[in-house]
C-alpha cells in the first residue's frame, strides 16, 4: 500500500513538473535563418543559392546574400560571334510571369513584364574563376556572393505569393536587333539550377516573411 502511495506521489510530482515546464515555455525548435537552393538538383552549369540570418524583413529592405556562378562546365559560347552577343543577366521574376521566359523575343531585355532587372555581367567575366562553384551544396563552395535588395514591387500585396531569383544567359541578335534567353537557361523553375523560388508572406503593412518555395511551373 505504501509503495502504491509513493508511486502515486512520484507520478503526481512529475505531472506537475511537466505542466510547469510547458506553461513557462519549453524550448522548441526555431527556424535558423534562410537557406535556399543549395540542396537543389543541378541540371545545367549555373548554380544559385540564397542565404540570410533572418526570415522576416522590412518590405523596404529585403536584403539577402546571393550566391551564383558556373559549376564544372562554363556557359558555352555561340559559334557566330559576329552576329550574336551573349551576357549574363540577373532578374527577380514574379511567379505568374515565369513562363514568359520560354521562346520569346524582346526589344529590351531590361524591360520585360514581370521581370525586374538587377544587373548584367559580361560572359567572359562570368566564365572566370571569380564565379566558379566548386560545391553547390554549401555557400562556402561558391567563389562569388553579394548582397542584393529585393524590389518591393515584386512582393504581392496578398497574404502569400512567390517569386524567383534567376541568372539568365541573354543572347543579342545584332542582325534582328532582338534579345532572347538562351536554351541553356530559358526555363525557370525548381527543376532547373539557374533560379530559386522564394515564398513570401506579408505579415502587415511593413513586414514580410520569406521561405523556400517548391513550385513546379509547367
Residue pairs with C-beta under 8 A, 6 or more apart in sequence:
31 55
33 51
33 52
33 53
33 54
33 55
34 50
34 51
34 52
34 53
34 54
34 55
34 64
34 210
34 211
34 212
35 49
35 50
35 51
35 139
35 212
36 49
36 50
36 51
36 196
36 197
36 198
36 212
36 213
37 47
37 48
37 49
37 50
37 67
37 196
38 49
38 67
38 136
38 137
38 138
38 139
39 137
40 190
40 193
40 196
41 191
41 193
42 71
42 136
42 193
43 191
43 192
43 193
44 184
44 185
44 192
44 193
44 194
45 70
45 71
45 72
45 73
45 74
45 75
45 184
45 193
46 68
46 69
46 70
46 71
46 75
46 167
46 169
46 184
46 185
46 193
46 194
47 67
47 68
47 69
47 70
47 71
47 133
47 136
47 142
47 193
48 66
48 67
48 68
48 165
48 166
48 167
48 193
48 194
48 195
48 196
49 66
49 67
49 68
49 136
49 139
49 142
49 196
50 64
50 65
50 66
50 67
50 165
50 196
50 198
51 64
51 65
51 67
51 139
52 63
52 64
52 65
52 210
55 209
55 210
55 211
56 203
56 207
56 208
56 209
56 210
57 63
57 207
57 208
57 209
57 210
58 206
58 207
58 208
59 152
59 155
59 202
59 205
59 206
59 207
59 208
60 152
60 206
61 149
62 149
62 150
62 152
62 155
62 208
62 210
63 147
63 148
63 149
63 150
64 147
64 148
64 150
64 210
65 139
65 145
65 146
65 147
66 145
66 146
66 147
66 148
66 165
67 139
67 142
67 144
67 145
68 90
68 131
68 133
68 142
68 144
68 145
68 167
69 126
69 131
69 132
69 133
69 142
69 143
69 144
70 126
70 127
70 131
70 132
70 133
71 132
71 133
71 134
71 136
71 193
74 127
75 86
75 88
75 123
75 126
75 127
75 169
75 182
75 184
76 184
77 86
77 123
78 84
78 86
78 171
82 174
83 173
83 174
83 175
84 171
84 172
84 173
84 174
85 171
85 172
85 174
86 123
86 169
86 170
86 171
86 172
86 182
87 120
87 121
87 122
87 123
87 126
87 169
87 170
87 172
88 120
88 121
88 122
88 123
88 126
88 167
88 168
88 169
88 170
89 109
89 117
89 118
89 119
89 120
89 121
89 167
89 168
89 170
90 117
90 118
90 119
90 120
90 121
90 148
90 165
90 166
90 167
90 168
91 112
91 115
91 116
91 117
91 118
91 164
91 165
91 166
91 168
92 115
92 116
92 118
92 150
92 151
92 154
92 163
92 164
92 165
92 166
93 101
93 114
93 115
93 116
93 154
93 163
93 164
93 165
93 166
93 188
93 195
94 114
94 115
94 154
94 156
94 161
94 163
95 161
95 162
95 163
95 164
95 197
95 215
96 114
97 113
97 114
97 115
98 114
98 164
98 188
98 189
98 217
99 217
99 218
100 112
100 113
100 114
100 115
101 115
101 166
101 168
101 181
101 186
101 187
101 188
102 181
102 186
102 187
103 186
104 180
104 181
105 176
105 178
105 179
105 180
106 112
106 178
106 179
106 180
107 177
107 178
107 179
108 179
109 117
109 170
109 172
109 179
110 117
111 117
116 151
116 153
116 154
118 148
120 170
121 131
123 169
125 131
129 143
130 143
130 144
131 143
131 144
132 143
133 141
133 142
133 143
134 141
134 143
135 141
136 142
136 193
139 145
150 163
154 163
155 161
155 163
155 200
155 202
155 208
156 200
156 202
157 202
158 202
159 201
159 202
160 199
160 200
160 201
160 202
161 199
161 200
162 197
162 198
162 199
162 200
162 213
162 215
163 197
163 198
163 200
164 188
164 195
164 196
164 197
164 198
165 195
165 196
165 198
166 185
166 188
166 194
166 195
167 185
167 194
167 195
168 181
168 182
168 185
168 188
168 194
169 181
169 182
169 184
169 185
170 179
170 180
170 181
170 182
171 179
171 180
171 181
171 182
172 178
172 179
173 179
173 180
184 194
185 192
185 194
187 217
188 194
188 195
188 217
189 195
189 197
189 215
189 216
189 217
190 196
190 197
190 213
190 214
190 215
190 216
190 217
191 216
196 212
196 213
197 212
197 213
197 214
197 215
198 210
198 211
198 212
198 213
199 210
199 211
199 212
199 213
200 208
200 209
200 210
201 208
201 209
201 210
201 211
202 208
203 209
